[in-house]
Each structure stands twice: as C-alpha cells, then as structure tokens.
Amino acid sequence: MMGHCLIRASAVGVLLSPVLFAQQKHREFALKADSPKFWSLVAKDAQLKAVGSDFGFTEGQVWESGGSVIVSDEETNEICRLFPDGHHMTIMRLGDPDGNTRDVQQRLIVTASILRALIRLSPDERSYTVIADRYHNMRLNSPNDVTLGPDSALYFTDPTLDLMKGEKQETPFQGVYRLDRNGKLTLLIRDMAQPNGLAFSPDGKYLYVDDTERRTIWRYAFHADGTVSGGALFAEEKSSEEPGVPDGMKVDRKGNLYVTGPGGIWLWNPQGKRLGLIILPSVPANLTWGGEDRSTLWITAGHYVYALKMKVAGYLPYAERKEK
C-alpha cells in the first residue's frame, strides 16, 4: 500500500507509486496453477468482474452486508462506498487513507498515512477519532494496513512507504504494533525493512506479515497474551518479469494465504508452497473476502475494483467474531 510519491528505492528494485502502477502494461486475466490443489480453490472457468473502474488508486477494501464495499482512494484522498451497480459515493475526505478493517464493535478502522495515525470513524461516518499516533512519545511513520486479532486487539504495520516528503521519521524502525481495547500500544516486530500486509491464520496460531522492500513473507507464532515469537521466512515473491510487490494479504478458511505480488495474487498453502497465481489486468494492491458466504475475492488494483468468485470461503476476523 504505497502512497502518492516515490519515497525510496529498495535493494530488490524500485517500490512503485500509484503513478507508476498506472503506467504498467495491461494484461489479460488468467489462472496459473502450480499444483492441482489450486483448482480446489478456484474454478478453471472463473470470470473476473470489474465492479468499479473510475477511481484514482484503490486500496483498503472492506465488504459490507448488502453488497457494498468500502474502498480507500489514495489518489483522490477519499474513503468511498462502492455499490453493486458500480457507482460510488464519498464517505469522508482524508489525506491518503490506506488499509481498513472493522473492530469487534463493527466500527471502521482506517490507517491514515498523512495523519501518521490509526483512526476510528464515528458510527455516522462524519467524524473520526485518533486511536494511535505515537509510540513512546514518538510519532508513527505512516500506518499502512490493519487487521483484527484473535484477542480482539488491532494489529497494524507502520512502514515509511507513505511518509510525506519533508516529514521526519521519529521511530528508529518500521514496526508492527498491537493496540489493545484499552488503548495500550505495544511494539511487536521492529526488524523488517518495510512491513506492509498482515493477516492471522484462521486458528489464531500464526501472524503473517509481508515485507514489501525485501519481497518476503514472514510467519510468527501468536500467543494468547498478544505477543509473537519465532519469526521465520514463509515465502518469497520475487520476479524480474512482472511489476508488483507483496502488499495486501488475506487467508481462506483452510489456512491458505493470498498475497498480492508480481503479476497478480500469489496463493500459498499453509506450508509455504505456492499453489498458483491469479493474473490480473492491473497490478493489485489489496484484497478482501466478501459475499454473504464470503467466497468472493474483492481486489483493488489501480483504478479498478474487481470481484472474483472462488470455490472456498474466506476468513475475516471481524465478521467471525461478535462483541462478547
């Protein structure tokens, strides 16, 4: 989830801004299997549907009951609601909104890059409250993606990918944080170059985090007290042929991992074996599950929001858990 300007270059290649994403060549939708098990997840004749197409740079989608989808537009600085017929309305104007999720009370949580904060929208969606913007009195970098954890806390990444030019980095690292329901912010991971997408396994045993700069995916053991341990390399997404980097990620109910990457969405089984690739016309930035049975992938890619029906149901923490 990268912002408007090219901030930095990595050792493995240049990180792409929305402008550069838009300049990439158009590809045809296709499904590429690396394993026969790929076809247990998606039908060979599955069709990709463009639901929305008049955005600037789409990100942070959250599916809603009734068929609408919340979408961040990083280029027009808006949080929007996209309806099934393809039209959308602006919910709120906000500088460079990025990843979104809902908490256990179903309130919309937004990573607000320019504010350098994690925010919560009011129920009427007319105002917001900053719920995290400092760690040990140091301003956060540019919060990027967020998810609800098995313990009902919020977990988010804080790279410098969207740190505005001229802004000073105050934390001496790019971290992954836990924000509990009492507002306590805890640093969990500090040794990544650019942490970006993150997701929990359906059984709550593992936290996955990708590193956009190094183009790697890491898996951590998750503990009941909200801590993580034993970070291990899970997979790599490196390609010199296609644009794209590890960014947004989600898991299905079987524990398979779906991660944006070069050429489209890379599908990994729980053991770290690539099952296949969903090749998309535009470089994807994020994805989520939707539909009443949560078996449709909603994909944000440049100007577009796509929908792809799958053969497996997805795992969405906020949709699985009710307030206790």
N, C-alpha and C positions, 0 to 999 in steps of 0.2 A: 504494500500500500504506500505508494510513493507520491509525493506532492508535486507542486507546480514547477519547481525549478530543479535543475540537475545539481544536487548538493555535493556529491563526491563520486570518485571512481574507486572501484574495488580491485583487489588483486586478480579476480577472475573475470573482470570485464566491467563495462560501464553500467551503472544502475540506470534504468530507464525512467524518464519522466513521462507524464501524460502526453506531452507534445511528441516525444519520440515514439511512444506507443502508437499514436495516431498515424505515424509515418510508416509503420510496418506494412508489409505486403499482405494482401488479402489471401486467405487460404480457404479451401473447401472443408466443410465439416466431414470428419471421418472418425472411425473407431479402429484402433490398432491393438490387437491382443498380443501379449507376450506369454500368456498362459491360457489354457482352455477355461480356467475358472473365471476369467474376465467376462465370459458370456453368461455367467450366472448372476452378474451384476447389471448388465445392460443388454437389451435385445439387439441382434445384428441389424434389424431394420429400424432402430430408434431414430426419431426425427428431431432435429434441433429447431426450436421455435424462437424467433426474435419477438419478444413481447414489448420491449421498449427500445427506441432507436434514436431519440433526439436529445440525448444527454451530452454533457461535456466529457467527463471522465468518471465512470461509475465505480462504486465501492460499497462495502458495508451493508449488504442486503439482509433484511430480516423479514421473513414471511409472516403474514397475518391471516388469521382465520377469516374466511370470506374471500380470499384470493388476492388481496393486495399485498404489495411488497414495499417495505421501507428501503430507500436507496440513498446513499450519500453521493453527491456530485461534487468532486473535489475541484473541478474547474469553474463551476458557476457559484461555488460556495453555498450550497443548499442541501438541506435534508428534505427528501421528496417522498411522496407516496405514489407508487405506480399501480394503476388499476388493471384488471384483466383485459380490458379493451385497448390498452396501450397508452392511454392518456395519463398524465401525472400532474400532481399539484405540489406546490411548495409548502412544507410544514414549517420550516424555520430557515432563516438565512444565518449562516455560521461560517467563519473562516476555516476552510479546509477540513470539513468533517471527514472522518475516515471509518474505522470499524465500529460496528454497532452490535448490541445484544440486548436482552432483557434480563432484569434481575428476578428474584423469586416472587416479587410483587408485581411482575409484568410491566415494570416501568422501563422506558427506553434509556439505555446507557450508551453514550457516544464518546469516542476518543476524538477530542478536539485539538488538532495539531497546532493551530496558531495560538490557541489559548494555553497550550502546553499543559493540558489538563484532561482528566476524565470527568464527564458531566452527566447529570441525570435530568431528563426532561420532565416537566410537570405533567400531570395526567391530561390537562387540556392542550399540551404541546405548545404553549405560548411562551414559556419561560424555561430556564434551566438553573440547576444548582451545581456548582463545582464541588465534586466529592473527593477529588485528589489532584493536587497540583505541585506538591512539594514532598521531598524525601529528606529528612533531617535538615530542614530549612533550605534545601537546595531545590531550585525549580526543576521540574521534569524536563526531558528533552522535547519529544513530540509523540505523545501516546498514539499507538498505531492500530492495535487490534485488541479485542477484549472478549472474554467468554465467562460464562457462569461455571463455577467449580462444583464438584460433588458435595462440598460442605456449605454451599450457598454463598460463598465469598466470590468476589470478582477477581479475575486474573487478567493482566494486560501486559503488553510489550511496550517498551519505550526506547526505540532507536533514535537516531538523529536524521533519519531519512527525510523528514519534513520540517526540520529545524530551519526557520527562516534565515535568510542571508542577513548577517549583521547581528543576529542573536547569539548570545554567549552560552555555551554548554556549561552547566554548573555541576552536574553529577559527573564524576570521572569514569563513567562506564555507560553502557547501553543495557538497561536491565529488564528483567521480568519480575513483576510485582504481584502481590496478593493484597487486596483491600477487603477487610472483613466487614461485617454488618454494623460494627460499631465505629467504623471509620479509621481503623488502625491500618497503616500501610507498612507492608513488610517486603523487603527485597529478597527474592528467591534465587535469582540467577544473575551473574554480573560478568561472565566471561565470554559472551557472544559478541561478534562484530556488529551485526545489525539484526537483532531478534525481530520477528515480524508476526507471522500467523501462529496461532496456538489452538490446541484442542485437547480434550480429555477423552480417554478410551471409555466406552460405554459402561464398563465395570468399575470405573473410577480408580483403577490401579496405576494408570500412567498419564503423564502430561507430555504432549508432543509440542515442540517449538521449532520453527524453521529459522534459519539464518540466511537472510537474503544475500548478503555480501559474499559469504562463503559457499552459498548454494547447497546447504546441508540441512538435514532434518535430524533433530535430537529427541531422544526419549528419556524421561526421568521417572523414577518411581515416585508415586504420590502417596503421602501418609495422612492419616486421619487428623493430625494436628495442623494440616495445611502446609506442611513443608515438603520439599522434594529432595531426592538424593540419587546418586549413581547415574549421572548424565552419560549417555552412551550414543555414539553415532548410529542412527537408524537407517539413513539412506542419503544419497546424494542426487541432485538434479542438475547435472552439468551437460551442456550441449553447445557446440560451436556453430551449429547449423540453424537453430531457430531462436528467435528472441523470447524472452520471458525468464523469470526467476521464481524461486519458491516464495510464495506470498500467503494468500488466504488458504485455510485448510479446514476440513470437516471430516467426521468419521461416520460410517454407517453402523447399524445395529449389530453387525457381525464383527465389528472392530477393524474393518478395512479403512485405510486412510486415503483421502482425496486431497491433493495438494496442487495448486497452480504451479506451472513450471514452463520450461521451453516448449513452445508449440501448443500448449493446452493444459489439460488437467491430468496429472500422473496418479495412477491408482496403485496403492501398495497394500499387501496383506499384512496382518499383524506381526509377521516375522521379518518384514522389511524386504520382501521380494516384490518387484514390480509386476503387476498383473496386466497392465495395459495403459493406453493413452487415449484420452478424448481430445482429438484435434479440433481446434476451434477457428473460426474465420478471423477473430481478433484476439490479441493477447489478453488472457484473463487476469484479473486482479484478485477476485474473491469468489466465494460460492457459499450457498447455504441450502438446507433442505426445506421443502415446502409441500403444499398439497395436504388435504385432510389426513392422508395416510403417510405423509412425509416421505414420499418416494419420488419426488421430482427435484432435480437439482436446479437451483436458480443461480445463474452465473453472471457476474458483472465483467464486462470486457470493453474498455474504451467507451464509445458512445452507446453501447448496447447493453441490454439485459436479456439474457437467453433463458429458456426453460428446456430441460431435457428429462423425459420420463425414464426412470430406472426400474430395475426388477427387484430392488432391495430398499428397505426403509432406512431413513437416516436417523441419526441420533442428535437431538437438540436438547441440551441440558435444561434450558428454561421452559421448554414445552413438556419435559418429562416430570418436572418437579413442581409441586404446589406448595404454597406457604404452609408451614407447619405451626 
